[in-house]
Structures are given as C-alpha cells and as structure tokens.
Amino acid sequence: MEIVNQKAALRSDNSLLAITHLSQLLTYVTGFGGLIVPLFIWLTSKDKVIGMDEHGKAIINFQLSIILLIILSIPAILLFGLGILSLIFVGIVSFVLPIVNAVRASNGESPSYFMTFRFFS
C-alpha cells in the first residue's frame, strides 16, 4: 500500500490576499458581506496560501472592531452628537484601510490596521 502525502504545498498568492482585503468593501454593497466573505476566504485558504493566516486574522479583527465601534457610537449620538462624528470617522476608515492594505498585500507587505482590537492573535 502506498502512502500519499496529503499535505499540500504552500503557495504565494498576493492577488488572493488583495482580493480578501477588498472583499471587506462588500459591506457598502450588501450590508453584511464585509465580514462573511473574508472569513470564508480566510478559513478555506489559511493553510494553502503563504501569509493568509496573518492577513485573515487582521481582517477579521478589523471587521469585529468596526462593528463594536459602530455599536458603541449609536448611543453616543445622544451625548452632544459625538456618535455622529465617530460614525463618520468609522465609515471613512473602514473604506480607506481595506484599499490601503490591499495595495500592501499585493506588494507582499504585512497588513497594518490601526484602532483594531485583537480578538484573534
């Protein structure tokens, strides 16, 4: 009986990393795809693509942080309108940072999301 190596070789795929970052922008189209699609891509290819585990964790941490900040900003609207300012800030940051990190991923650099809580390390 012959034993076949079941472990697939890791491959370098910077375009998939960039697509994973850009898939966060689905939130602006569908309202919920910005968390589900990157989570699915990360879980299915974290053992196959070099750097996917690092990028996937950063994306999921960022998305969960954005959701938490939005939830905290809604009651803050009653506090002198600070919630509206924070919602505008979160909206701008959650649009710009995935694009910046997609460019970084396509260049082979590690992701850099600021104001992110570490849920997964």
Stockholm file with secondary structure:
# STOCKHOLM 1.0

chainA/1-121         MEIVNQKAALRSDNSLLAITHLSQLLTYVTGFGGLIVPLFIWLTSKDKVIGMDEHGKAIINFQLSIILLIILSIPAILLFGLGILSLIFVGIVSFVLPIVNAVRASNGESPSYFMTFRFFS
#=GR chainA/1-121 SS CCCCCCCCCCBCCHHHHHHHHHGGGGHHHHSSHHHHHHHHHHHHHTTTBTTHHHHHHHHHHHHHHHHHHHHHHHHHTTTTTHHHHHHHHHHHHHHHHHHHHHHHHHTTCCCCCSSCCCSCC
#=GC SS_cons         CCCCCCCCCCBCCHHHHHHHHHGGGGHHHHSSHHHHHHHHHHHHHTTTBTTHHHHHHHHHHHHHHHHHHHHHHHHHTTTTTHHHHHHHHHHHHHHHHHHHHHHHHHTTCCCCCSSCCCSCC
//
